[in-house]
Amino acid sequence: MHLKRLTVTGLFHQFNHEIIFPTLDQQESSASIVILHGPNGIGKTTLLRMLNGLLALDFNPFRAVPFIRCELQFSTDEIMSVQ
């Protein structure tokens, strides 16, 4: 099971973010990276903290920041969400 997509709606009451993680075919063995870029204050670090919180089942990062919905989709199309 791999990460497929992280979607955060209404971050800081104004930003919507969607991060799509590259998926590997069974025949592909090369590694890939995802780069987050953008102006200061748009929520790059907050997105990483939210992702880490979801993966560690630690929901404290979600208490510190206003948002509407956060969804993490896996390669199996299962979705973990926090509202």
C-alpha positions as CSV (number, residue, x, y, z in Angstrom):
1,M,0.0,0.0,0.0
2,H,1.4,3.4,-1.1
3,L,0.3,7.0,-0.7
4,K,-1.7,8.3,-3.6
5,R,-3.0,11.7,-2.7
6,L,-3.2,14.2,0.2
7,T,-6.0,16.8,0.0
8,V,-6.5,19.6,2.5
9,T,-9.5,21.9,2.1
10,G,-9.9,25.3,3.7
11,L,-6.4,25.4,5.3
12,F,-6.2,28.7,7.3
13,H,-9.7,29.3,6.0
14,Q,-8.4,30.2,2.5
15,F,-6.2,27.6,0.9
16,N,-7.0,24.3,-0.8
17,H,-4.1,21.9,-1.4
18,E,-3.8,18.7,-3.3
19,I,-0.5,16.7,-3.4
20,I,-0.5,13.7,-5.8
21,F,2.2,11.2,-5.0
22,P,3.8,9.3,-8.0
23,T,2.7,5.7,-8.3
24,L,5.0,3.0,-9.4
25,D,4.1,0.4,-11.9
26,Q,5.0,-3.2,-11.0
27,Q,7.7,-3.1,-13.7
28,E,9.1,0.2,-12.5
29,S,11.7,0.2,-9.8
30,S,13.0,3.8,-9.9
31,A,12.4,6.1,-6.9
32,S,10.6,9.3,-7.2
33,I,10.3,12.5,-5.2
34,V,7.7,15.2,-4.5
35,I,8.7,18.8,-4.1
36,L,6.5,21.3,-2.3
37,H,7.0,24.8,-3.3
38,G,5.2,28.1,-3.0
39,P,5.2,31.4,-1.3
40,N,5.7,31.8,2.5
41,G,2.6,31.3,4.6
42,I,0.7,29.1,2.2
43,G,1.0,26.0,4.4
44,K,3.8,23.8,3.1
45,T,5.2,22.9,6.5
46,T,1.7,22.5,7.9
47,L,0.8,20.0,5.2
48,L,3.9,18.0,6.1
49,R,2.9,18.1,9.8
50,M,-0.7,17.0,8.9
51,L,0.7,14.1,6.7
52,N,3.0,13.0,9.5
53,G,0.1,13.2,12.0
54,L,-2.1,11.0,9.8
55,L,0.6,8.4,9.3
56,A,1.5,8.3,13.0
57,L,-2.2,8.5,14.1
58,D,-1.3,11.6,16.1
59,F,-4.1,14.2,15.7
60,N,-2.5,17.0,17.7
61,P,-1.3,18.9,14.6
62,F,-4.9,19.1,13.5
63,R,-5.9,20.9,16.7
64,A,-3.4,23.7,16.1
65,V,-4.5,24.9,12.7
66,P,-7.9,25.8,11.1
67,F,-9.0,23.6,8.2
68,I,-12.2,22.1,6.8
69,R,-11.1,18.6,5.7
70,C,-7.9,16.6,5.3
71,E,-7.9,13.4,3.3
72,L,-5.2,10.9,2.7
73,Q,-5.8,8.4,-0.2
74,F,-3.9,5.2,-0.5
75,S,-3.1,3.2,-3.6
76,T,-5.8,0.7,-2.6
77,D,-8.3,3.7,-2.9
78,E,-8.9,3.6,0.9
79,I,-9.2,7.1,2.4
80,M,-8.3,8.3,5.9
81,S,-9.9,11.7,6.7
82,V,-10.1,14.2,9.5
83,Q,-12.7,17.0,9.7
